[in-house]
């Protein structure tokens, strides 16, 4: 993922993170690995914090001792996540 971030400019950071996740997934699939995974990414670049997650993980930050969610859980109870799972092609 870091390669994607380094080669792109600041305005394209969201795409860099997305492509970093997709490239990692592609490499796992080439190895014919099966199973699940999860990842949280936090990146500070030029004073901006970019946080993302894949799978069953959550990023939080403490503000005044109170946890504040920075990501949204990918759970089947979320309509968009349920739709994504149901339309997933299984080999």
N, C-alpha and C positions, 0 to 999 in steps of 0.2 A: 504494500500500500504506500509505503514511503516514497518509492520511485514515482508513483503517480502524482503525489503531492508535490514533489520537488520539481517535476517537469512542467507543471501547470502554473498559471498565474493565480493571484488571489481571488479573482472573480469566479474561478472555476473549481473552487475547493470542494463543493458538494459532489460534483462529477468525479473528482479525483478520488474521494473516499468511496463512492459507489463503484467505480471501476477497480479500485483496490480490493474491495470485497469480492467482486465478480471474478477477478483474476485469481484470487486465492481459491475460490470455489472451483474454478476451472482446473487448477493444478491438482486439487484433491481428486476431482473426477478422473483425471488422466491416470492417477495411481489406482483407480478402481477401488477407492476406499468408500465404505458405507458407514452410515451412522449419522448422528447429529452433531452439531457444534453450536457454539455461541461466542459472541465477541462484543466487547464494548471498546470503542475508540474515542479517545479524547486528544485533541490536537490544538495547541495554541500556536497561532501563526499571525505575526504582526499585531499582536494584542487581541486577536479574536479567538474565542473558544468555539471549536466545532466538536460536537459530541454525536455519536451514532451508535446504534446497537443492532445486532442480528441475533435471533434466537431468544432463548430464555435467560436474559440478563438485563440488568437495569443500572443506569448511571444516576447518581444523586450528588448533590452538593450541599454542604452545610452553610446555612446563612443564619448567623446569630444562634447557632446550636440547634437549628431546626432543619431537618432533611427536606430538600426540595428535589423532586424528580426532574431529571434532564432528558430522559428518554421515555418513550411509551412502550409498555410491555407488548410483545408479540404473542398474544394469547388467542386461542380459537374463539373465545367469547367476544372478541372485537369483530364487528361485522366485516371490516376490510380484510382482516387476517383470515377469518373463516372463508371468505370468498377466494382469497389467494390459495389457501390449502385445497379447497374443493376443485379449483381449476388446474391444479398442479398435474403435469403429465408424469406418470410413473412408468419407468422402463421395465 
